[in-house]
Amino acid sequence: MTRIVLVDDHRIIIDSLSVLFDTMQGVEVIGTFDDSRKVIPFLRKNSVDVLITDLTMPFLDGIALTVQVKREFPDLKVLMLTVNDAPDLIRDAFLAGVAGYVVKKAGRKELERAIHSVAKGDLYYSQEVMATILAGQDAGRINDKAMLNSLTQRELEILRLLVAEKSSSQIASELYISSGTVENHRYNLFKKLGVSNVVGAVKFALKYKLVD
């Protein structure tokens, strides 16, 4: 079951979406907020898989909320659901760490697909968003930055040690974990970066100056 928190400053939209989500298999709304300032305290007390938020809101807008959420809960997936489809806003949202961006005119099937996609760790672009970012030629930058934001602290540690040419056994010894755990992290790391070997991971690390 994918546990969802919904944030929108219009209560009628929250109520309508809550009814819609109730018809989706494997989705459970566990919290709704029309005041974005109340979200972080709720997340500290509850297990949440996906945060669905509007972009333009009083107090904390969707991008500012995403930055705060990803800082404290880096593994929480954020899906932006908004009427805004301006290229600069889409770019800023992905650079802030959102995993998906859907415009509110999307249908039920697309919204359900977006929720399940981001919940399992994938990025999701609605058709309108994809057309916009491709027209602006921002897709590559957004994808790379989103991948960087998706890395856990442990994965970053292992990436830096791989760049230092450490073997799995050496990494395990240095981090006080088993070699099997290192291999699991390596697998997840390579999958997120879309690479098949250490060389590809090293290139990514050097590109984003993750190592000295």
C-alpha positions as CSV (number, residue, x, y, z in Angstrom):
1,M,0.0,0.0,0.0
2,T,1.4,3.4,-1.0
3,R,0.8,5.9,1.8
4,I,0.1,9.4,0.5
5,V,0.0,12.9,2.0
6,L,-1.8,15.5,-0.1
7,V,-1.0,19.2,0.1
8,D,-3.0,21.9,-1.7
9,D,-4.2,25.3,-0.4
10,H,-7.7,24.7,-1.9
11,R,-9.8,22.4,0.3
12,I,-12.2,21.6,-2.6
13,I,-9.3,20.2,-4.6
14,I,-8.1,18.2,-1.6
15,D,-11.6,16.7,-1.1
16,S,-12.0,15.9,-4.8
17,L,-8.5,14.2,-5.0
18,S,-9.1,12.3,-1.8
19,V,-12.3,10.8,-3.4
20,L,-10.4,10.0,-6.6
21,F,-7.5,8.3,-4.7
22,D,-10.0,6.1,-2.8
23,T,-10.8,4.5,-6.1
24,M,-7.1,3.7,-6.9
25,Q,-5.9,0.2,-5.9
26,G,-2.9,0.2,-3.6
27,V,-3.2,3.9,-2.6
28,E,-4.1,5.2,0.8
29,V,-4.4,8.9,1.8
30,I,-3.2,9.2,5.4
31,G,-3.0,13.0,5.6
32,T,-4.3,16.1,3.8
33,F,-3.2,19.7,4.4
34,D,-4.2,23.1,3.1
35,D,-1.4,24.7,5.1
36,S,2.0,23.6,3.9
37,R,3.6,24.6,7.2
38,K,1.9,21.7,8.9
39,V,3.4,19.0,6.7
40,I,6.9,18.5,8.2
41,P,5.6,18.0,11.8
42,F,3.2,15.3,10.4
43,L,6.0,13.6,8.5
44,R,8.1,13.3,11.6
45,K,5.3,11.3,13.3
46,N,4.1,9.2,10.4
47,S,5.4,6.8,7.7
48,V,4.7,8.3,4.3
49,D,5.7,7.0,0.8
50,V,4.6,9.8,-1.5
51,L,4.0,13.5,-0.9
52,I,1.7,15.1,-3.5
53,T,1.9,18.8,-3.4
54,D,0.6,21.8,-5.4
55,L,3.2,24.3,-6.6
56,T,1.7,27.8,-5.9
57,M,0.7,28.0,-2.3
58,P,0.9,30.6,0.5
59,F,3.6,30.2,3.2
60,L,5.7,27.4,1.7
61,D,5.2,27.0,-2.0
62,G,5.7,23.5,-3.5
63,I,9.4,24.0,-4.3
64,A,10.3,25.4,-0.9
65,L,8.3,22.6,0.7
66,T,10.2,20.0,-1.4
67,V,13.6,21.4,-0.4
68,Q,12.7,21.2,3.3
69,V,11.2,17.7,2.9
70,K,14.1,16.3,1.0
71,R,16.6,17.7,3.5
72,E,15.0,15.9,6.4
73,F,13.4,12.9,4.6
74,P,15.7,12.2,1.6
75,D,14.0,8.9,0.7
76,L,10.4,10.4,0.6
77,K,9.1,10.8,-3.0
78,V,7.6,14.1,-4.0
79,L,5.0,14.4,-6.8
80,M,4.1,17.9,-8.0
81,L,0.5,18.2,-9.1
82,T,-0.2,21.7,-10.4
83,V,-1.7,23.9,-13.1
84,N,1.7,25.5,-13.7
85,D,3.6,24.2,-16.7
86,A,6.2,27.0,-17.2
87,P,9.6,25.6,-18.2
88,D,11.5,27.4,-15.4
89,L,9.1,26.2,-12.8
90,I,9.3,22.6,-14.0
91,R,13.1,22.8,-14.0
92,D,13.3,24.3,-10.5
93,A,10.9,21.7,-9.2
94,F,13.0,18.8,-10.4
95,L,16.2,20.5,-9.3
96,A,14.6,20.8,-5.8
97,G,14.2,17.1,-5.8
98,V,10.7,16.2,-7.0
99,A,10.4,12.8,-8.5
100,G,7.4,13.5,-10.7
101,Y,5.5,16.5,-12.2
102,V,1.9,16.2,-13.4
103,V,-0.4,19.0,-14.5
104,K,-3.9,19.0,-13.0
105,K,-5.6,18.5,-16.3
106,A,-4.2,14.9,-16.4
107,G,-6.7,12.1,-16.3
108,R,-7.1,9.5,-13.5
109,K,-5.0,6.8,-15.2
110,E,-2.0,9.1,-15.7
111,L,-2.2,10.3,-12.1
112,E,-2.3,6.8,-10.8
113,R,0.6,5.8,-13.1
114,A,2.6,8.8,-11.8
115,I,2.0,7.8,-8.1
116,H,3.0,4.2,-8.6
117,S,6.1,5.2,-10.7
118,V,7.5,7.6,-8.2
119,A,6.7,5.3,-5.3
120,K,8.9,2.6,-6.7
121,G,11.8,5.1,-7.3
122,D,11.3,6.1,-10.9
123,L,11.0,9.6,-12.3
124,Y,7.7,10.6,-13.9
125,Y,7.0,13.3,-16.5
126,S,3.5,13.9,-17.8
127,Q,3.3,14.3,-21.6
128,E,2.8,18.0,-21.3
129,V,5.8,18.4,-19.0
130,M,8.0,16.2,-21.2
131,A,7.2,18.3,-24.3
132,T,8.0,21.5,-22.3
133,I,11.4,20.4,-20.9
134,L,12.5,18.9,-24.3
135,A,11.6,22.1,-26.0
136,G,13.7,23.9,-23.5
137,Q,16.5,21.2,-23.7
138,D,16.6,20.8,-19.9
139,A,15.8,17.1,-19.8
140,G,19.4,16.0,-19.4
141,R,20.2,18.4,-16.6
142,I,17.0,17.7,-14.8
143,N,17.5,13.9,-15.0
144,D,21.1,14.1,-13.7
145,K,20.2,16.4,-10.9
146,A,17.2,14.3,-9.9
147,M,19.5,11.2,-9.9
148,L,21.9,13.1,-7.6
149,N,19.1,14.0,-5.2
150,S,17.9,10.4,-5.1
151,L,21.2,9.1,-3.8
152,T,21.3,8.2,-0.1
153,Q,24.1,9.2,2.2
154,R,25.4,5.7,2.3
155,E,25.4,5.4,-1.5
156,L,27.3,8.7,-1.7
157,E,29.9,7.3,0.7
158,I,30.3,4.1,-1.3
159,L,30.5,6.2,-4.5
160,R,33.4,8.2,-3.1
161,L,35.2,5.1,-2.0
162,L,34.7,3.5,-5.4
163,V,36.3,6.6,-6.9
164,A,39.2,6.0,-4.5
165,E,39.6,2.6,-6.1
166,K,38.5,0.7,-3.0
167,S,37.3,-2.9,-3.4
168,S,34.1,-4.1,-1.9
169,S,35.9,-5.8,1.0
170,Q,37.8,-2.6,1.7
171,I,34.7,-0.6,1.6
172,A,32.9,-3.0,3.9
173,S,35.8,-2.8,6.4
174,E,35.9,1.0,6.3
175,L,32.2,1.4,6.8
176,Y,31.8,-1.5,9.2
177,I,29.2,-3.3,7.1
178,S,29.2,-6.6,5.3
179,S,30.5,-7.2,1.7
180,G,27.0,-8.3,0.8
181,T,25.6,-5.0,2.0
182,V,28.2,-3.1,-0.1
183,E,27.2,-5.1,-3.2
184,N,23.5,-4.3,-2.6
185,H,24.4,-0.6,-2.3
186,R,26.5,-0.8,-5.4
187,Y,23.7,-2.4,-7.3
188,N,21.2,0.3,-6.3
189,L,23.8,3.0,-6.9
190,F,24.5,1.8,-10.5
191,K,20.8,1.4,-11.2
192,K,20.0,5.0,-10.1
193,L,22.9,6.4,-12.1
194,G,22.0,4.3,-15.2
195,V,25.5,2.9,-15.4
196,S,26.8,-0.7,-15.6
197,N,30.2,-0.4,-14.0
198,V,32.5,1.6,-11.7
199,V,33.9,3.7,-14.6
200,G,30.4,5.1,-15.3
201,A,29.9,5.8,-11.6
202,V,33.3,7.6,-11.4
203,K,32.4,9.8,-14.4
204,F,29.2,10.9,-12.7
205,A,31.1,11.6,-9.5
206,L,33.7,13.7,-11.3
207,K,31.0,15.5,-13.3
208,Y,29.2,16.7,-10.2
209,K,32.4,17.2,-8.1
210,L,31.4,14.6,-5.5
211,V,35.1,13.9,-4.9
212,D,38.1,16.1,-4.2
